[in-house]
Amino acid sequence: MAEPVLTYRGTVYPWHCDHMGHMNVMWYVGKFDEATWNLFTTLGITPDYLRSSARGMVAVEQHLTYHREVVAGDTVAVHSTLLEVREKVMRFRHEMRNASGETAAVTTLTGVHLDTARRVSCPMPADILEAARRLRSVQASSEAGEDGA
């Protein structure tokens, strides 16, 4: 059974915290952004690919929920699951957990593959689509197994 992919691990530093003593929302988004690029790299959407092919990935939608505060000194890990893969679009979920395994925050994002020269969406290459669909299939099988299906 496949688990969500570990895409980020890091520490909450004092400068990440706001006047209430917990990590500020901008840092949650930043850590989820780092997780996104790590997820993309596992699928072949690497910095070299993006630069050499004049391509990019843009976020067009994001939903974020907070479940538990994290504070300076906490370590967090982000695990990612592909929810949907289409020719030009990927939708995925990141779950941030603290060192105790408790969910701190969850975000769902929709990303679109972009021709950076023309500034329009375009299909992802076949090898990237294949890698994404394979991961989605494995993760979907895992979810079905957890649900008893």
N, C-alpha and C positions, 0 to 999 in steps of 0.2 A: 504494500500500500504506500502510495506517495504522499508525503506531507507537503505543506506549503514550503516554498523555497526560502531559505535564509538569505536575505538580501542586504541586511545591514546589522551591524552590531557596534555600539558606541557607548559613550559616557555622557551624562548630563553634567555640564560644568556650571560653576556659579554664574558666569555671564550669560547663560541660557535662561536664567530665572528672572522673573519679574518682581515687582515690589510686594507681591503676595507670597513669594518664596517658592513658587513652582515654575516648571519650564513654560516659557511663554509660547503662545500659539505659533509664532513665526519659526520656532525651532522644531516643533512637531512637523510642520510642513517641510522644513529643510531636510530633516532626517528621512521623511517619506520620499522626498525628491531623490536623495542619494540611493534609497532602496530601489526607486524606479529605474535609475540608470544601471544599477547592478542587475536588475531583472532583465532589462533590455540587452545587456551584454551577454547574458546566458543564452539569449535567442539569436545572437549574431548582429544585433544593432549596436555595434561598437563605435567608439569615436573615429577610428580609421574608416569604417564603412560610411559613416555620416559625412566626414570631410571629403573622402574621395569620390563620392557619388552625388554630392550636392543634395543631400537628404537631411531631414530632421524629424523629430517627434515633438508634437505640441499637445499640451493638455487642453482639452476643450470643456471638461466638466470634472468637478471634484466635490465629493461629499465627505465630511469629516465629523466623527463623533468622539467625544472624550469620555473615558470610563473611570480612570483613576489618575490622580496626580503623580507626576514624577518630579523629584527634587534633585538638587546638586548632590553628586556622588552616586546616584543611581546609574546602573547600567541597563541599557535597553537593547532589544533585538527586534528586528522587523522581519516577518515572514510574509511571503507574497503568494497569491493565487491568481492565475489567469481565469477570468470569468467568461470572456467572450473574445473570439478571434474572427475578424472579417478581413476582407481584402486590403482595406486601408485603415482599419480601426482595431484597437485592442482595449478591452475593459478589464481592469484588474483591481484586486483588493490587497491592501497592506494592513497587517495587524501588528501593532507595537506592543510588546510585552516587557514587563520589568523582570529583574533577575529571579523573582519568585514565580514567574510564569503567569502573573496576572495581566490581563489585557488593560493597557493604559489608553490606547486610542486605536481607532480603525478608520481607514479612508478607502474610498472607492473612486478610481479615476478612469477617465476615458481619454485615450491618446490617439492621435491621428498622424499617420505617416505623411510627410510633407516634401514636396519638391521645393527646395529653398531658393532656387533661382526664379521660379515662376510664382512662388508663394501660393500654391494650390495643393490639395491632397492628391496623393498618387498611390497606386498599389505597392505593397511591400514585395520584395523579391521572393521567389518561390522557396528558397532555402530558409528564409526567415519565417515565412508563413508555415512551412512544414514543421520547423522546430517549435513554433508557438502552438500549433494545433496538436502536436505530439504531447507537449507539456500539458495542455488543456485536457486532452483525453486521459492522460494518466491521473491528473488531479481530479477530474470528474469521476473516474472509476473509484478513486479513494473516497470521495464524498458519498458515492452511492453505497460503498461498503460500510461506511459509518452510519448511514441511514437504514441499513439492513436490507437494502435493495439488491 
